[in-house]
Amino acid sequence: MKTRNITRFLKIIDYTTDYESFDTRLRFEGIDNQYIPFLWDLYMLIRFTDFTPEHVKEVFNSDITYQDVADKFGLSLGSVKAEVHNFSKKLDKVFQGDILGQIIDKESIDQEYFKKLELLVVDSLKRRIPNSKDILEKSFSINLLNVPYKKEELPEIGMEEFKNIKNIVMTFSIPLQEYSYNKMNVSHKQYISYLLNTNDTDLGELDRKRKKEILNYCQIR
């Protein structure tokens, strides 16, 4: 898979984290419907997990140059180019072909090859934890991560209370989201901050499930 086609793909979907928008943009480009769920998983893997090195992710941002990334992280231009080159080699080794370019350019794709890649991407995504901070900063106008809390002082959150919390954080209208967040109970803000800042392995079964539900409202699956 070619890095230039990742850049093409990101521009087509306009870096969205909303699945409906993602689906609509690809359909508008004439992408075959059967490939859209695969492309979503591939997007999540490349853009929001540690599959892609941090500096390379920055290169994929809109209107960012290699020099911009080098300046931001205090690296040499050569170091950034080397990271991108190494990532390109990793893509070739993992995908053994340019599936993304084939889909975008509407080329004929061997279905057996596609099915293998489909399973590979799903498995790779399952074994990696999406970067909550990266996702939330791109999806929300409010800061859900920096609310201070003390774990031992967090209240018990019942099912109805949690349902109300979800109804607030799933609001994608920026003015309504900010208004709802400002009205939100402080203990609820602390609870969300606790869920999102705590590793899954350190959460109980119920809290892990709730964290997953919150991230699902950011279109992470």
PyMOL commands that set and color helices and strands:
alter all, ss='L'
color gray80, all
select helices_A, chain A and resi 3-13+19-28+33-48+54-59+66-73+77-95+99-104+111-126+132-139+151-153+159-169+174-183+186-197+200-202+205-216
alter helices_A, ss='H'
color red, helices_A
deselect
rebuild
show_as cartoon
